[in-house]
Amino acid sequence: MGAEREARACAAFYGDAGRCGPGPAALCCVRCLRQFAGSTAKRCRDKHLEEALQLARELGEELRALGEMEVRPLLRCVLAFQLEAAGSSSAFQKLEQIVTQLAVGHEAVLAQEVGTLLAGLTPHGEVLSSEDLQAVCMFIEESSLGRHHWQQNLAPLLQHLARTLSCVLQGQAAPSGTWSCLAVKACLQLFQMMPKDVAPLVWSAAAKNEALQRILGLLLEAVAGKALSKDVRLLAGTALSMLLNTAPQPESGARAALALFQLVDRAGAGELRVGELMVEAHSIPESDGLERLVLSRGLLTCCRADILCSQLEGSTCQACLLLDVLFPTVCTLSKEQKDCHYHCFQVLVLWLRRVQENLPELWHLQGSRLLAKDAKLLQELTRLLWDNAEAPVEGVSEFIQSSFRLLVEIYHLECQHFEDQERPLYQQMLQRAVSMPWQIKARYVPLCAIVPYVGSQQVLDACPMLPQHLLNCLATNHLCPTAAELYRALVQQQCSQGQGDEQAELWAQHWLPLFSQALRSPLPILHSNATNHLLPWTLRQLPAAGTLLAAQFSGADAAALRAWVSLLRVQRSTAGVTALRAEEAARLQACLRAREEGVRLAALGLLCGGPGHSLAGAEEHLLREFLPLNLNCHTSAFRQLLQAALKKVLGRLRDGALARLRGKDPKEPRGEGVGQLARAVDFVEWLLQLCISSLTPWANYQRKKTALLLLTAILETCTDTWSPERKKGQPPRTMATLLAHARQSGCWDFFSQPNLLALLGCLQDSTNEIRDMASELLIRYFPATFPETLTPTLLQLAQDALSSPRVQEAEVGAVLMKTILQKSDSSTLKLLALEANTAQTLTNRSLYFAQHLLRVLQTQLATAQQNLLQAAAIAPMHGVLAALRRCLLQVPEVVTCMQTAESAQGWQELLSSLVGTARDITSLLLGALQSQQGPEAEQQVAAPSFADMGNAIGSLIMLGKGQREEEEDSVLLSEEHSLILTCCWVSVKEVGLLLGGLAELLLSSPGTKHLLPLASLQTAATVFQEILLRCRHWGAVEGCSMGFTKFCAALLNHPDTEMQAIPQIILDQGLEALSGPRSSSITRRAAGFPMLFLCIVSGENPAQARPLLTRCIQTLLGLAAMALPQDWDQTLDLPQVCALHVLQTLVHGAGLGTALLRHATPMVALALQGLSSPCWAMRNAAIQLFSALTTRLLGQKQSSAEGCLVEGLSLPAFLGQHPQLGAVLLAELGAAVPGGPHLRPALHAILTLLAQLQPGPDDPSGPSTHFLEPLLELAGSPIYAVRAMAAKALIPVVPPSQRPALLLHLARQLPAPGGISSHNTLHGHLLQMQALLAPHPGTDGLPAEALHPVALQLEAQGWLLSPAQRCPLVRAAFLQVLALLPSSLSPSFTQSIWDAVSAELGNLKLGREPGCAELQVGAAILHQTMARFACSEAARQADSKRIHTVCSLLQHPHPDVHLAVLSWVTDGKRAECEELERALHLTLLENLQSVLQDRGNKEFLRLYLEALMHLCRSCPSWSREATQKLQGSALACVEILLLVMETERPGPELLSQALCAASLLLTVGFGAKNALLVQRWCTMLEVCGRPVADEVLRLAAACSLHTAGTEMLRQCRGASCPWLVPVALRVINMSIHLLQDEDPDVRHEAAGFVSLVQHGQGQPGGDGCIFVQGNVGLLSLLQLLLDEFGHHPETFSSLLQHLPQPNLRAIIEDLEADTPPSLYKEDEPNVFAEPAALAQQLLPFLLQLVEKAPSSALHWLQAAGPGVLQDLHYCQQRWSHESTARCWMKALGCAVLRAALALLLVRAQLVARVLRVLGEEHGAVLGLDCGAQELEQELALVQGLLAQHGLGPAPRQSTVPPEQGEAHGDG
């Protein structure tokens, strides 16, 4: 606090000086400096420093005229602040500018003050603290006066640094290494900044300095490993290199560097001599191999070039440090498997750079080339790069890429210098890269490097499929950057070869198909990467490419629209075009209404991303139409991108408005500024009201989340709220001017009462995200305190919610409490003080709030101790625990309060009491579940079983109810049982989260470490142990584990050794419990026991060694490898089994990262060994461990939705990373060859691991070749699964280029007739051939010419398909192999295969094999394979005879055959043939009636209908042929299908297919005589489309609308079918329901139906039909209903079905009831639907229907009118009195009530309009006691009352019907 003391003294000095002179300005400067010191956010600190600098510049002139005494206080003050700012380089530099500015003319005074300040750092000449070291470093680096002082006082500084460094290395007190790092950094900067002063002390015998010699020895100790931190060791290596740089002669420096490496290699023999300094070798600790890396990195980073290239003394050849010492070291380091892989390859890059920089010197020294053709240096470099090209360590791939580029550049420079034209290195790299599979990232790195030197055409000629491979890479995240870089290199090289149109044509030849496919791709990742990474660069390089691309995207399908919008957006951004042409605007509007999210987002990005500061009228209109229709989109990505786009628009509007207010906008004429400004203000106001109106509780989650995101964007952009923690996006300084202007026009009242109430309602939402976002907005932007009228009700609501047994409601209370704390004032504290009968002060409000919550918690604990059942129902503890966690850990003001000295004792008492209370809660709850209380509960190590817990809870329930006998058993858990379980598990979870968060916060924050004493931490550790050892609930374990990990991390990184020991003691106790005898299971019955170990080892600092992890794994490995006892008990957990389970948990731990991979090999060996154990539990644990290790070693597989085609690690790269593991796997494979003495249980696991790898490059000497022979021998395994998996494992072993030769070898081994020695071996060889021939996703198939010899060999073995081969499985496998060679087989042999298959299938009889006396195993597989082969051949050749044969197979009597054909039809991977599909379609239709009549096999019927529908969707244009083929049987089939649906109770799958098929057949034709049939179909449609129906049924209903609904509406729109109107209304009603369905696929399909209706065609994909979004479709559907059926009497009543009539009075009474809530409440069948929103949207259409057909509303008015009036009267009476305040805040967030009120307002408006249209007399006749005018007045009054309470919109907003654009359906 020295700076603060100096600031007070300075203020007193200049304050006494009076107002004249520099006093006021100096005081302002000091004030700015104090504000700087008191701020925590960097932006605030920078702002205050900038202000101080401006004041200093103004003060400079005045201070020059003053004397030393007048200037000295201010200089001393600034220097004191500079000393305390030594931790921030930028702040120190700014203060240096200030002090320099102030000292102009008084430099001597400043030098004197600096000397005094720095001399005071070590007044006693002892060890420097970390703060002192920071000051030393900063004054050396940034202050010239500081350097001058240290130059004058170098000897004492060296002594201080020597003592400090010695203390640091001996003590190692701080695990974080900050102190040691600063000590080494001070030495480094001393050597770097003052080399002339240091040099004599090193290299001159006369000036030799003992302190510097001691520093040298200490730095060497740090390098060798005495410093635990890797960063400190690396810094020490750099410091040593800087010391060598002081050498006066380069030979001296090189000699000293060589001596360093020799000393390391001798490992303790001899001495080190650097100049005149000498260090004894015995002071160096034992080497760990890292010191060579440290020294190499230091020398390559900063050593002088002349030292690195200096010839070494005593060398016989021209040796130098760079080539002959550092390069061998670099090679050795890169081959070692350590945790420092990243730094090893960083050193390699540094070495290549230094070589490139010093090539002339090296050539001169060597006298020849460095990288000659046969040079050992070149060979070792290339081998090193290729071997590590696929390293998985983060950052290594970038270093490899840089290394390739540097190597090629060096090679090119050498070839140029020595005039070498051959340059074989390029071809070698090109051929090797091309031979690698496209999935390997390392393939593209060397290609990028060599393209500039060999040309793009040569690369493309060597790999013609390269454009397609790059397209595949764009769909894989980790391959995309390198693929994009290679594309840019290729195109840039192509562009250098031509001009203008020639360049574009050359580009289009190779890349136009790639861009067209990528931009049209349905994969979001592929489209996004192509748009962002390739397209902008391409259009900048080749503008003409835009025209070529635009011609590809002129269609109306979604892919073309998305591609067109993306292209147009990039074109506008690259070319700077702002205005849209008319045709572009029209198409853009269609895109904004499109059904696909990607199209809409792309269009929105184009609309919002313009460069101007205003929105054109057309753009604003499109946005106002678009936003209401997209608020309820169901995907999170859409919402995030929507918010980002709106931020851009708001930023543009804000900046433009500010410019217009200043009158400085150059982009528009002066007269237009006022209008644009008003439009900008109006648009933001409209958007604000849209967001607020969407935050009503009855809105679905999607709408509220989107509204909150947009509201966040508005408040971030259009308010003047300063957010210190944000680096960008702060409001402009003139924002207040714009706000004042907007508020003058009645807009932008962001913090109004309605807005506040809307967000308070969101605080009661049932989802965490909505609550947290609303709370964040209230805290960050709204005024500092809530209105006094709201605080009592909010506090009461929060306390009530905290006492709710429902977890969600308790979370509501916790969020409310946290928000109230941050918005509290004296009135809030008064309320709490009245409850506690204590005094309160505003200064310690955080402490007082926490004390209040703790008192509540202790009260609830006392209740639970008396009656746990009662406490679980009315006072569960998890709500208050959650509130304490949020208030203590998530409120910054709490930490600030804890750091104040006056409140420290209060906080310490509170926290100690809190930890004790948490211990009592845990003991009570865990003991209650074990039927034990007190000390006995703590003695039981294992958790209770489910039966034990059930009995314990039953006893608690009896005790709570006062019963003596237990109630009858029930299968379902009772409400009381669930209450107790929820209370226990959730409370225990909250205890773990709270204690862990407290330890992390308090032990890491300055000024709070003393608040948790050692005793409290030990108590907390005991609590964690209890939970993890005695808890079964995984949610509680997971929550507790998160807290325990934070707890252990905080302790292990604390400087206090006693605290560091706590996790170590727990680990030792856990390992002891694991290995000792026990009487019960502790790993299966206590799910948290393995997590105990994971939490402890995850808490270790990842930047340092992990001794706990190493000790834990070694102990577990030893324990698991112990032999099983002779008398082991299967009912108990063996220690070996427990150890395997714990190892599995450690492997799954995400926080351990690569540290665990060091132990991968012994763990894999252990798991493989465990698979052979006689103990089932051991085998089970071993397979789980092996599975976890496989995932850790190979990485998590991506889902298909992420767009990744094929990715993974290649086998050579895997073996290179884990060479010892490869030996383990190979040994196990070698021992498992067929014919061995026994089975190998681990074999299948190894084969599974190998099968998940990818093939590597073509390297005959690679390590993967050793796996080939064992895998080939496994073809003879007697186990089918082993043969099949061995075939799959061959794929990564054999590169594609070697597969034809291996296939030929396998084909030659196929036996001749009668020569079979083993059917297993024959079958295995065929499976291997099948695996090698099978195409893999994203890979090229083997060329047909290469497979021709294989095909000839197979043709010679054709007997294997004949009945002479008696094994059906062999015949099926041989046929599958032949099916993979269609283009390589001769036509005659292909025909013979077809003939044989046709003959055998034709002779096949049901239940009997041809030529066999009995059924054979595998016969069904053979028949199915033959049938699928016939289908594939017919599709491939499109031959009419073969197509006829395949169609006849559908009538085959054998079920295997026709089921195989049907499954082939529905298979998405089959070949497409239009003729075959047409024939199959007609055949299925022709046989449909007979199949329906004989429907004994329901599965066959389902598959038959599925195949029919699949073909109908694929071939929608065959209706005429289909009609002829059906010959009038269509309606008969519909009759049967309806009968099946109505009476036979089919399953959902069959029911959905039947509905779709019936809908399809209805489109063939129906008339008035079929009216009953159509109505029955419509009834089934409604049954399947109900919200409670199965998802597949609702989807089938939407598809049926798509299929038949369009035809019905088309016929109904004519005058010929009046009987269809009621059906059409039912169809439209059904579509309205489905457009609100919970499932997005259902909404998507329903939107397709509406699109076709709107387009006016009955065929999907009609010309020019753009499928619209569900919301747009809903509007068009309602408009169609109004236009086409508005005069029909049933239209009005059909729409009224969507207007529910809830019982408002009952809802309000239930809300006000004091009965405790039940634990669960019934879920809504459709959480996406918003009945109130739909009602508001229907209102304008209903009002227009009343105008068109008034009489149709009469019946409804009679039925609903009185109820509407009664509800209005009730609302007026209910909300007119102040007595409603108690439940007002609760009503604010009640979705049911708010929806009922919204529906009431809609129905009231409709009643008023009906009365006005029908006339007043109808109201009297119907018994209504008021007319339209009176009703409207009362409605306005009720609306006003509801608006006052935040329960509805203001009357002026709701009396006008909502715009028809504000739709509700799907986004």
Salt bridges, closest charged atoms under 4 A:
GLU4 OE2 - ARG8 NH1 3.61
GLU4 OE2 - ARG34 NH2 2.45
ASP46 OD2 - LYS42 NZ 2.84
GLU50 OE1 - LYS94 NZ 3.09
GLU51 OE1 - HIS48 ND1 3.90
GLU61 OE2 - ARG64 NH1 3.04
GLU68 OE1 - ARG72 NH2 3.47
GLU113 OE2 - ARG72 NH1 2.66
GLU113 OE2 - ARG76 NH2 3.10
GLU221 OE1 - LYS226 NZ 3.47
GLU276 OE1 - ARG273 NH2 3.47
ASP288 OD2 - ARG233 NH1 2.83
ASP306 OD2 - ARG304 NH2 3.09
GLU313 OE2 - ARG255 NH1 2.66
GLU336 OE2 - ARG292 NH2 2.95
ASP339 OD2 - ARG1158 NE 3.40
GLU357 OE1 - ARG354 NE 3.44
GLU380 OE2 - LYS376 NZ 3.81
GLU414 OE1 - ARG369 NE 3.39
ASP420 OD2 - ARG369 NH1 2.71
GLU485 OE2 - ARG405 NH2 2.58
ASP557 OD2 - ARG520 NH2 3.00
GLU583 OE2 - ARG581 NE 2.94
GLU584 OE2 - ARG581 NH2 2.92
GLU596 OE2 - ARG595 NE 3.63
GLU596 OE2 - HIS1644 NE2 3.73
GLU597 OE2 - HIS634 ND1 3.71
GLU620 OE2 - ARG624 NE 3.06
GLU620 OE1 - ARG679 NH2 3.28
GLU625 OE2 - ARG593 NE 2.67
GLU625 OE1 - HIS621 NE2 3.99
ASP655 OD1 - ARG654 NE 3.18
ASP665 OD2 - ARG660 NH2 3.75
GLU668 OE2 - ARG660 NE 2.62
ASP682 OD2 - ARG624 NH2 2.82
GLU716 OE1 - LYS647 NZ 3.08
GLU716 OE1 - ARG726 NH2 3.94
GLU725 OE2 - ARG780 NH2 2.87
ASP765 OD1 - LYS704 NZ 2.37
GLU769 OE1 - LYS705 NZ 3.28
ASP772 OD1 - ARG886 NH1 3.31
GLU776 OE2 - ARG780 NH2 3.31
GLU809 OE2 - ARG806 NH1 2.89
GLU811 OE2 - ARG885 NH2 3.94
GLU811 OE1 - ARG886 NH2 3.55
GLU835 OE1 - HIS852 ND1 3.91
ASP920 OD1 - ARG919 NE 3.35
ASP948 OD2 - ARG1085 NH2 3.76
GLU967 OE2 - LYS961 NZ 3.27
GLU976 OE2 - LYS961 NZ 3.15
GLU990 OE1 - ARG885 NE 2.85
GLU1026 OE1 - ARG1030 NH1 3.16
ASP1068 OD1 - ARG1111 NH1 2.53
ASP1133 OD1 - ARG1084 NH2 2.95
GLU1207 OE1 - HIS478 ND1 3.20
GLU1228 OE2 - ARG1240 NH2 2.88
ASP1340 OD2 - HIS469 NE2 3.12
GLU1400 OE1 - ARG1371 NH2 2.37
GLU1409 OE2 - HIS1423 NE2 2.67
GLU1433 OE1 - ARG1436 NH2 2.92
GLU1433 OE1 - ARG1442 NH1 3.53
ASP1456 OD2 - HIS1454 ND1 3.67
ASP1467 OD2 - ARG1428 NH2 3.08
GLU1474 OE2 - ARG1478 NH2 3.18
GLU1477 OE2 - ARG1470 NH1 2.75
GLU1486 OE1 - LYS1525 NZ 3.78
GLU1499 OE2 - ARG1502 NH2 2.62
GLU1506 OE1 - ARG1502 NH1 2.69
GLU1521 OE2 - ARG1478 NE 3.69
GLU1535 OE2 - ARG1576 NH1 2.79
GLU1542 OE1 - ARG1576 NH2 2.77
GLU1544 OE2 - ARG1495 NH2 2.67
GLU1544 OE1 - LYS1498 NZ 3.53
GLU1582 OE1 - ARG1626 NH2 2.93
GLU1607 OE2 - ARG1610 NH2 2.45
ASP1637 OD1 - ARG1594 NE 2.63
GLU1712 OE2 - ARG1774 NH2 1.71
ASP1714 OD1 - ARG1782 NH1 3.58
GLU1730 OE2 - ARG703 NE 2.91
GLU1730 OE1 - HIS1864 ND1 2.52
GLU1747 OE2 - ARG1809 NH1 3.56
ASP1767 OD2 - ARG1803 NH2 3.98
GLU1817 OE2 - HIS1818 ND1 3.66
GLU1832 OE1 - ARG1812 NH2 2.98
GLU1834 OE2 - HIS1769 ND1 2.41
ASP1866 OD1 - HIS634 ND1 3.92
ASP1866 OD1 - ARG1643 NE 3.06
